[in-house]
């Protein structure tokens, strides 16, 4: 085992102020299970300015944080972390003093949890250990590839979240579904209800008690095997595109939760081994008319899959 074998004292920088101590430790103790982090907090092994602290404590600039000796992940996990960090650095498509734009690989969660030690944000922090602040602006499903925005400053994160709350955001996706869309443009305005099943998985359904959700689907190309569409989401609900598409009988190709197993198997034989959902564009309009706009082209694997399909001629 490798790890921290000495007590460490870290002085909180101004850019780190406002973070909860538990989130701060999750970042500092890369590879350590969250359960272990909460345990050392409960036992008082972590001290802020020489005093015990609760997980909800928000750090202030200049705070001194005592971190006890603690074993880190195994060498095998460390190798996985290094590979993840390398993959994330290679996925950077935009960077300035406030933001990092990533073309997130499919199959990688945006953050650790649910049995995953490392996600995108942990990998990025591993790749950039000296960065004082790195936080997710929004999220993408694990199976979804494409545009993901990271804030490099707390002030930038606040501005981005304000834009999202005020609907000053444009998110576009490419999606391939089972055939059946009869209109070139279809707006689905159906509330979505999120629930947690016994196994801990999140499940979403169209339900009158759910939160408002609006998706705009525009047909790009019809194929005999399915339809390629561009989607704008006017709200940002969990699994929104996948559930809305399935609700009209056109589930997303490769979706193992809301999709059609037999349809997925047929497309797998044609080379589709992942969810066909890609975040192609993200635009945020911030205060003072500042704008951040990032693009991620369709991955080669999805382009290759489309090239192997036969076009469907004429109207439905």
Buried (B, 14 or more C-beta within 10 A) or exposed (E): EEBBEEEEEBEBEEBBBBBBBBBBBBBBBBBBEBEEBBEBBEEEBBBBEEEEBEBEBEBEEEBEBBBBEBBBBEEEBBEBBBEBBEBBBEBBBBEEEBBBBBBBBBEBBBBBEEEEBBBBBBBBBBBBEEBEBBBBBBBBBBBBBBBBBBBBBBEBBEBBBEBBEEEBBBBBBBBBBBBEBEEEEBEBEBBBBBEEEEEEEEBBBBEEEBBEBBBBBBBBEBBEBBBBBBBBBBBEBBBBBBBBBBBBEBBBBBBEBBBBEEBBEBBEEEBBEBBBBBBBBBBBBBEEEEEBEBBBEBBEBBEEBBEEBEEBEEEE
